[in-house]
Amino acid sequence: MRALSHLISIAMLGLMAGLPSVANAQASKTPTPTTAPTTKVEPMDINSATKEQLMTLEGIGEARSVAIIKHRPYKGKNELVDKSVLTQAVYDKIKDHIIAKQK
């Protein structure tokens, strides 16, 4: 019985000796941000953007950027669909990233 008590005491001391290092390791961890910082990006003007700039938009390649330029000027960005320059699906992907400025 005495040997068992002695073994339990040694085991408890061993566990307690390891706790401070675990606590210190957890305390020293730097919390990581859950969201990336946001940067405000101005919408691209479809009436003045270059072909290369238009091609940076999702779903816009060389042919679509040429078509956008060919059908200028636009009174509103929705004219990309109205004039059949873009499909509704492609327009939906980029509509929050474009504007149609008026002169």
C-alpha positions in Angstrom: 0.0 0.0 0.0 2.8 2.3 0.9 4.6 1.6 -2.4 1.4 2.4 -4.3 1.0 5.7 -2.5 4.6 6.5 -3.2 4.2 5.8 -6.9 1.1 8.0 -7.1 3.0 10.8 -5.4 5.8 10.5 -7.9 3.4 10.5 -10.8 1.6 13.6 -9.4 4.9 15.4 -9.0 5.9 14.5 -12.5 2.6 15.8 -13.9 2.8 19.0 -11.9 6.4 19.6 -13.0 5.2 19.5 -16.6 2.2 21.9 -16.2 4.2 25.1 -16.0 5.9 24.5 -19.3 2.6 23.7 -21.0 1.0 26.8 -19.5 4.0 29.0 -20.6 3.9 27.5 -24.1 0.3 28.3 -24.4 0.7 31.8 -23.0 3.6 32.6 -25.4 1.6 31.8 -28.5 0.7 34.9 -30.4 -3.0 34.8 -31.5 -3.4 34.8 -35.2 -6.0 37.2 -36.8 -9.1 35.4 -38.0 -9.6 37.8 -40.9 -7.3 39.5 -43.2 -7.1 43.3 -43.2 -9.4 44.8 -45.9 -8.2 47.3 -48.3 -10.6 49.5 -50.3 -10.2 49.0 -54.0 -11.9 51.5 -56.3 -14.2 50.1 -58.9 -12.8 49.9 -62.4 -14.4 52.4 -64.9 -15.5 50.3 -68.0 -15.6 53.5 -70.1 -11.9 54.2 -69.6 -10.1 51.0 -68.6 -7.5 49.6 -70.9 -7.7 46.1 -72.3 -5.1 44.9 -69.9 -7.0 46.4 -66.9 -10.2 44.8 -68.0 -8.5 41.4 -68.3 -7.8 41.5 -64.6 -11.5 41.1 -63.8 -12.7 37.6 -63.2 -14.0 35.9 -66.4 -12.8 38.7 -68.7 -10.2 37.6 -71.2 -8.8 39.2 -74.3 -12.0 38.7 -76.4 -14.3 40.0 -73.8 -12.1 43.0 -73.0 -12.0 43.9 -76.7 -15.8 43.6 -76.9 -16.3 45.9 -73.8 -14.1 48.5 -75.4 -15.8 48.2 -78.8 -19.3 48.9 -77.3 -18.3 52.1 -75.4 -19.6 54.4 -74.1 -21.8 52.9 -71.4 -24.4 54.9 -69.5 -24.5 52.3 -66.8 -22.6 49.1 -66.1 -25.8 47.0 -66.7 -25.5 47.8 -70.4 -22.8 45.2 -70.6 -25.7 42.6 -70.4 -28.2 44.8 -72.2 -25.9 45.2 -75.2 -25.0 41.4 -75.1 -21.4 42.1 -74.4 -21.4 39.9 -71.4 -23.6 37.1 -70.1 -25.5 37.6 -66.9 -23.3 35.0 -65.2 -20.0 36.8 -66.0 -21.6 40.2 -65.2 -22.7 38.9 -61.8 -19.1 38.0 -61.0 -17.7 41.5 -61.8 -20.6 43.9 -61.1 -19.3 44.9 -57.7 -15.9 45.7 -59.1 -16.9 48.0 -62.0 -18.6 51.4 -62.7 -19.5 53.3 -65.8 -18.5 57.0 -65.3 -20.0 59.7 -67.4 -18.1 62.5 -68.9 
